């Protein structure tokens, strides 16, 4: 995990951009919560539900990456990977290290959703819906707290 200093001057944090992403994150998490199936079997049998949940989880995770990338840029850092954005925020004390680690795992999960869609383990998707979405929500709360501290 190497990050390099931004070649350009440090980007000013754009609260409107962050607010828009936080609204999108909240919307995606609500959609996932509203459509949680009762069992893995029910999810495995419903391709439309699979599509809805996979897409909303993918976008929720990507939205967190986008927010983290914007925050890194505002601190003059350009991480090499999407997962590294969270480590860089933790390194700067902007989010907890444990949360950063879980968010890095979420990026790996997003990669599976995007690139290995034929091999998705719906049991893992159910687990992510039940526990992993809390990490995404916790990140959103941490960012809100960060923004409140800058006012």
N, C-alpha and C positions, 0 to 999 in steps of 0.2 A: 504494500500500500504506500505508494509514493505520491505525494502531491507536489505540485510545483507552484511557485508564486505566479500570480497572474502577470502576463506580460503588459497588459494595459493597466491603467490606474485602477484602484479599488472602486468597484461599482457601488453606488449608493443603494441602500436597501429600498426597494419600492414596495411600500406597505399595500398599495392597491393590488399589485400582482400577487402578493402573498395572500391577501384577503380573498381574492378570486379563487386561488388554488385551495384555500381552506374551505371555502363554500363547496367547491367541487368534491373535495375529500369527504365532507360531511354528507353530501348527496349520495355519493357512491356507497358509503358505509350504511346509510339508511336503506338503500335498495337491497344490499346484501342481507341486512337484518330482517327486512320484510319478507324475504323469499327463502329463508332457511328451511330446508326440507326436514322431515321428521327422522329420516334415517339415510344411511349411505345407499341402501337398496333403492329407496325412493329417488334419490339423486341420480344413481346409475341408470335408472329406467326412464329418466325424463331429459331428453337431449335439449329441449328448449330451456329448461331450468339450468342445465349445465352451461349453456351459452351465456345466459343472463348473469349467472354467478361468476363464471370465469372472467367475463369481460369487465364486470364491475370491480372484482378484486384486482385484476390487472391494472385498471385505470386508477384505482385508489392507491395502489403501491407506486405507480408511476408518478402520481401527483405528489406523493411524499418525496420522491426522488427530485422532482422539479423544484419543490420548495427548498430542499436541502441544497441543491445546486445553486439556487439563487442566493441563499445565505452564505454558501462558500464563496461565491463570487463577490459578495459584499464584504467579505473578509480577506479578499485578495488571494484566494486559493482556488486552484483548478485541479480537482481530484482526477485520477486516471480512470476510475470506473464509477458506475452508479453506486455500488455498495460502499466505495471509499468516501462518498459524500457524508455518510452518517458517521464514519470514524473520524473524519475531519471536524465535524461539529462537536463530537464528544471530546476530542483533543483540545478544543478551545473552550470547553466547559459549557457549551450551549445546550447539550442534551446529555443525559446520563449514559455512561459507557455500556451498561447492560442493555438499555433501550437501543443504543446504536447497534449492538451485536444482533439483537433480534430483528432490527430493520434490515440489516445486511442479509440475514436469512430470508427475509421477505422478498428482497431483490432476486435471490436465487429462485424462489417460488414463482415470482413473476416471469422469470426467464423460462421456466418449465411451461407455464401457461402459454407463453408467446411462441416458443420454439419447439416444444415437444407435445403438442396438443393431442397427438394420437396415443400418448403414453401417460395420460394424466391419471393419477391414483385418486379416485374420488373420496377415499377415506381420509387422505391428507387434506383435500379441499374442505371436507367437513370439519376437520381439526382446526384449520386456519380460520374458518368462519366462526368457530366457537371460541377460539382463544387468540389467534393472531390478529384479528381485526382490532382488538384492544390496543395492541402496540401502535397501530396506525392512528387510532384515536388519541392515544397518549402523546404521540408525536405532534399531532395537531394542537393539543393543549399546551405542550411545551413551547410551540411556536407562538401561540397566542400570548403566553406569559412573557416570552421574549419581546414581542411587539409592545405589550403593555409597559414593559420596563424601559422602552425607548421613548415613550411619550413624555 
